[in-house]
Amino acid sequence: MAKVKVEFINTCSSCVEIGHTIQDVAAGYGDDVDVKLYVAGRDFDYLKKYGMVCKGTMIINGKTKYDNLNREIIEKAIDKAVREADDA
């Protein structure tokens, strides 16, 4: 099974809680999910991959972007990605 890579670009102080939520949800999948958090203005690695981001954005496996985030959306998106990785 391939690992699921979840990246989150934190663009504001209110996005910090979303980053914690992503880490909490991913922790439930153990080593099957890798999480990388970026902070806009401090980290610049994501710019080459995704360009300028103005809203807190979660990206799964470098392809699927979510910028309207809450716990339910995060849980469903990560679960779906893990299930798809299991099927591959």
C-alpha positions as CSV (number, residue, x, y, z in Angstrom):
1,M,0.0,0.0,0.0
2,A,1.2,3.5,-0.9
3,K,1.4,6.1,1.8
4,V,-1.0,9.0,1.6
5,K,0.7,12.4,1.7
6,V,-1.3,15.3,3.2
7,E,0.0,18.8,3.0
8,F,-1.5,21.8,4.6
9,I,-0.7,25.4,3.8
10,N,-1.4,27.6,6.8
11,T,-2.0,31.2,5.6
12,C,-3.4,32.8,8.8
13,S,-3.5,32.5,12.5
14,S,-7.0,31.0,12.5
15,C,-5.7,28.2,10.3
16,V,-3.5,26.8,13.1
17,E,-6.5,24.9,14.5
18,I,-7.1,23.3,11.1
19,G,-3.5,22.1,11.0
20,H,-4.0,20.5,14.4
21,T,-7.2,18.8,13.2
22,I,-5.4,17.4,10.2
23,Q,-2.7,16.0,12.4
24,D,-5.2,14.5,14.8
25,V,-7.2,12.8,12.0
26,A,-4.0,11.5,10.3
27,A,-2.7,10.1,13.6
28,G,-5.7,7.7,13.5
29,Y,-4.2,6.0,10.4
30,G,-0.7,5.5,11.9
31,D,2.1,5.3,9.4
32,D,-0.3,5.2,6.4
33,V,-0.5,9.0,6.3
34,D,2.3,11.5,6.2
35,V,1.5,15.1,7.1
36,K,3.5,18.2,6.1
37,L,2.4,21.6,7.4
38,Y,3.6,24.8,5.8
39,V,3.3,28.3,7.2
40,A,2.9,31.0,4.6
41,G,5.6,33.7,5.0
42,R,7.9,31.3,6.8
43,D,8.0,28.2,4.5
44,F,8.5,28.6,0.8
45,D,8.8,25.0,-0.4
46,Y,5.2,24.8,-1.4
47,L,5.5,27.8,-3.8
48,K,7.3,25.8,-6.5
49,K,4.7,23.0,-6.3
50,Y,1.5,24.9,-5.9
51,G,2.1,28.6,-6.5
52,M,0.8,31.4,-4.4
53,V,-1.9,30.3,-1.9
54,C,-4.1,32.9,-0.2
55,K,-6.4,30.6,1.8
56,G,-5.7,27.7,4.1
57,T,-5.4,24.7,1.8
58,M,-5.1,21.0,2.3
59,I,-3.6,19.0,-0.6
60,I,-3.7,15.2,-0.7
61,N,-1.1,13.3,-2.7
62,G,-0.1,16.5,-4.5
63,K,-3.3,16.4,-6.6
64,T,-6.6,17.1,-4.7
65,K,-7.0,20.5,-3.1
66,Y,-9.4,21.4,-0.4
67,D,-9.8,25.0,0.8
68,N,-13.2,24.9,2.5
69,L,-12.2,22.9,5.5
70,N,-13.8,21.6,8.7
71,R,-13.3,18.4,10.6
72,E,-15.9,16.4,8.7
73,I,-14.4,17.4,5.3
74,I,-10.9,16.6,6.5
75,E,-12.0,13.2,7.9
76,K,-13.8,12.2,4.7
77,A,-11.0,13.4,2.4
78,I,-8.2,11.5,4.3
79,D,-10.4,8.4,4.7
80,K,-11.1,8.4,0.9
81,A,-7.4,8.8,0.1
82,V,-6.4,5.9,2.4
83,R,-9.1,3.6,1.0
84,E,-7.9,4.5,-2.6
85,A,-4.3,3.7,-1.6
86,D,-5.5,0.4,-0.2
87,D,-7.2,-0.5,-3.5
88,A,-4.1,0.4,-5.5
